[in-house]
Amino acid sequence: MKVIFIRHGQTEWNKCKKLQGQTDINLDMIGRQQAQHIKSRVEKLEVDLIFSSPLQRACETLGPLIEKKSWGVIYSKALIERNFGCLQGLNLTDKKKKNKKKLDILRKTVDPDYAPPGGESLNDIKSRVLSFLSFLKLLSGPKVVVCMTHGGILDIIYRLAAEIPINSPRRWHIPNAGVFEISLDSKNFKIVSWADVGHLRELTSLDEFR
C-alpha cells in the first residue's frame, strides 16, 4: 500500500513560531495558496481513501482537492496534532522572563513519558501513530491512501521508520504542505520519499516551508 502523508499548509502561528498543538488555527494567505498546489499535486493520483485530522488547518488544506474531485474524507483523531496543554500558544522565540515557567515545562516534554499539564506525552503520540498504522495494515483493498496531518505526527512516523529514539534531536525537515510517502505492508513500512515540496516551487522560496 502507498500511503501519502501531507502536512497542512502554513498558518499565522507557524509563521510566528507559536506552538499550536490542538489549537484550531486557520490557514493564512500562504497556506491557502499551498492548498491549491497540493490539489495539483494529488489530483492526478488514483486515490482509494483519504483520512484527515479534524483540525481546521488540515481540513482547509484538503478543501480545494476534495471540492474538485468530490472525494470523501474520513476524519480521524489519530492524525490530530499533539496536545501541548498549557503550552499551546507559547511563542517559541520569546525568551521573556514571564515565560520562564512554560519554557521549563517545554524542556520537560522531550521526556517520552512526560505530558505537560492538560496535554500528551511523546509516548501518547507514538501509541496513536502505531494504532493508525496497524489499522491501515488491516485494509486489504486500498492501494493508495492519502492522510492529511501535522508535523508532530510526521515526526513520529519518521522516527519509527528510521528506528530513531522518539526524543532525539530532529535533523530532518517537515515543511508545511510537504508530501511524505511511505510504503506499508502487513509486516512493516518504509519511507519512499520525504518532504517533497517540488509542487511549491512556483509559490515562493523553499526556505519559508522549513
N, C-alpha and C positions, 0 to 999 in steps of 0.2 A: 504494500500500500504506500502511495506517495502522500505525505502529509505536508501541506504548505502552511506554515505559521506566518502570520503577518502582525507586526506591531502597529498599533493605531497611529494616526497622524499626530502632528505636533499640536500641543495646547499652549496657552499662555503660561501655564505653570511649568511646562517643560522648558520653555524659553527662559523663564526667570529662575530656574533651578529650585523650584519649590517641590517638596515631597508630596506627591498626590495620593499614593495609596489608593484607597477606595473612595476618595472624594470624587464626586461625579462632575468632572470638568468637561466643558465642550471643546471642540477643536477651535483653533484660531484660524486666521486667514490662510496662513501657510498650510496648516493641517487640512483645510478643506481643498486646497489645490492638490495636496498629496493624495487625497482620497480619489480625485479624478484620475491621477496617474496609476493608482492601484487598480482602478477599474480597467484601464487599458492593459495593464499587466496580466490580470487574471481572467478577463472575459473571454480570452481565446482558448482557455483550458476546458476540457470536458470534466467538469466538476460533478461529483456524485453527492457530496454532503458539505454543508457549511455549518460550522459551530462558531459561536462568538461569546465573548464576555458581554454581560448585560450593561456594562457601564456606557455612558453616552458617547465618550470619545471613541470607543470601539464601534458602536452602532453607526455613528456618523461616518466613520471611515468606510464601512461596508455599504452605506447608503447608495452612492452612485452606481455601484456594481449590481446590487440586487434590484434597483429600480429599472435598470436596463434589461437585465436577464430574467427578471421575475423568479429568481431562485429563493426558496425558503431557507430560513435560518433557525438553527437550534441554539437557544441561549443557555449557556452553562456557567454556573458559579465556579466550576473547577478552573475556568480560564480567567477569572477575575484577578486583578492585581492584589498583591499582598496588602493586608490591612495593617497599617502602621499605627493605628490607635491614636494616642495623644500627640504623636509626631506629625500627623498629617497637616500640611500647610506650612511646615517649617522650611524656611529658606536655607538651603544647604550652603550658600555662600556667605551667609550672615553670621559672623562670629561675635556678635554683641554679647555683653555680659548678661543681659536679660535672658538670653537663650542658653546659658551655660547648662542648666539642668536638663533641657531637652537634648542638647548635644551630647551630654554624658549618657543619656538613655540611648541615643542613636548609636554610640560606640558599642554599647552592650548588644545591639541587635545582630552583631556578627557571630555571637554565640548561637549555635544551631538550635538550642533549646530555649533561648530567651525570647519572650514575647513582650513588647512594650505594652504598658497599660492600655487595655482595650483593643489590642492588636494580635498579630500572629507571629509565630517564630518561623525561622527558615525550615525547620522540620515539618511544620504545619503545611507550608507551601510545597515542600517536596512530596508529602503524602498526597496532596491534591493532584499534583502533576502525575505521579505514578498511577493513581487511580484512574485518571483520564486516559493515560496511555494504555492501561490494561483494558479499559472499556473499548478503545479503538481496535485493539488486537482481536476482540471478540466479533468484530464486524467482518463478515466473510465476503459481502458483495461489493462495497465501495472500493474503487481503485485510486481515486483522487479525492482527498478531503482537505478543505480549507478551514483554518482556525484563526480567527481574529482575537488577538490577545494583547498582553502587556510585557514590558521589559523584565519585570521580576519573574514572570513565568518562563520567558525565553532564557533567562539567565540559568535557571534550574535545569531546563532541558539541555542546554549546552554542557553543563557540569555532569549531568547523568550520562550523556553520550560519550563525553571525553573522560569519564571516571575521575573527575576533579572534585576535591572536597567542596562542599557547598558554602563554606565560609572562607575560602581562599580569595586573595585579591583578584578582581576581574581584569583580564587582559584582552578582552575581545569586545568588539563594538556591537551595540544593539540599537541601531538608529530608528528613529520614528519612520514609519511607512516602509521599513525594510522587509524583505521577504526571506524566510528561513525554511529551507526544505529538508525534511528527513525521510528516510526510508524505514518503514516499520513492518515487521512480520511477527509471527506468533512467539518468537523467542527473544528478539532484541530489536534495537533500532540504531541507526547511524545517521550522521549528518551528511547530506548530499551537497548542500551549498548553504552559506551563512552570510547574512547581512547584505543580500543583493539589493543594491539601490540604483541599478542601471536604468530603471524606469523613471528615476527622478532627475536624471542628468540635465534635462531641459529646463528644470524648475529653478534651480539655484545651486550654489556651491555645496558639495557633499559634506563639507565640514559642519554645516548647520544641522546635519542629521545625526551627528555622533554624540 
